[in-house]
Amino acid sequence: DLLLSNSCIPFLGSTEGLDFRTLLLDEERGRLLAGAKDHIFLLNLVDVNKNVKKIYWPAAKEKVELCKLAGKDAHTECANFIRVLQPYNRTHVYVCGTGAFHPLCGYIELG
């Protein structure tokens, strides 16, 4: 219904089946951060398909192999699913992902 009424703009960058898990709204800068499978997106609130910035952050290959050896599904469980996007200060966001069952965290400079 939303598409038919032209009251929304679908995000075209999600065609890869990225499995979005967490969002962080930055109203001050007019941006939306979206955490997904192996990716973090920085989107423009006015048009989510304009000037999309993307960080590719996969789990380490050895962690993915350990995950598969433990009997987990390589496509649905053995990846770095971004679970935490938390403002740290005016210039950085704290980010954490599952890291193929070996969690990892870091900071993103928003610049």
N, C-alpha and C positions, 0 to 999 in steps of 0.2 A: 504493500500500500504506500509506503513512504517513497519508494522509487517511482511509482506511477504518479504520485502527486508532486514530484520534483521538490520535495522538502528535505532531501538528504543528498549527500555526496558520498558514494561508496569509496572506500580506500582501495585503490587498485594495486597497491604494493603487497597485498595479502594473498595473491594468487598462488603463492608457493605453499599454502597450507601451513602457516607458521604457528598456529595455535597460541593466540594472544592470551596472556595470563594476568598481566598487571598494567595499570595505567597511572600516570602522574600528570596532573593538570598544572601548567605554569601559566596562569592567567596574566601575570605581569608582563611576560614576553610574548604572549599569544601562541603558546606551543603546547603540544601534548606529547609526552613520552609514553611509548608503548613497549612493554616487554613481551617477548615471544620466544619461540623455540630457536635458540642460537642467535637471536637478533634483538637489538634495541633500536627502535625507530624514534626519530624526532620529527614531529609533524606540525604543520602550520594550522592553527585553529580556523582560519578563514577558508582555506582550501587544503584539505589533508593530502592532496596529490601534488601540491606545488612545493618545490624545493625540499623534497623528502631527504632526510639524512638518515643513514643506516649504519649501525655498527654490527659487524659480524663477530660473535663471541661464542664459538663452539667449545664444547668440553674437549679436554686433551685426548688425543687418540688412544693413549694407553688406558685412560679412565673409561673410555667407550668400550674398549676391548674387555676390560675387567667386568664391566656392566653386562656385556653379552655373555661372558663366561659364567656369570652368576644366574643366567637363565632369563634375563630381562629382554624385552623386545627392543631391537636396535633402532626402530623408527619412532616408537611411541614412548620409550622410557630412557634410552641411552643417549641423551642430548643435554644441552645446557638450557633448561627452561628458566627464563628470567622470572623470579618470584618477588623480588623486592626492588622498588624504585622509591627512594626516600630522599627528600631534600636534605642536604648536609649544611650548606651555607649558600650565599648568593651566587656562587660560581660553580658549585659542584653538587652532584647527585650521588648518593650511595646506592650501589647496585649489587644484588646477589642473585646467583643462579644455582641450579641444582648440580651442575657439573657432572652429569652421569652418575649420580649418587655419591659425589665427592664435592660438596658445596664449595663455591668460591665467591668472593666479594671483591669489589673494587670501587673506585671513584671515577666519575665521568665529569670532565670539565665542560661546562656548557658554552663558554666562550662567546 
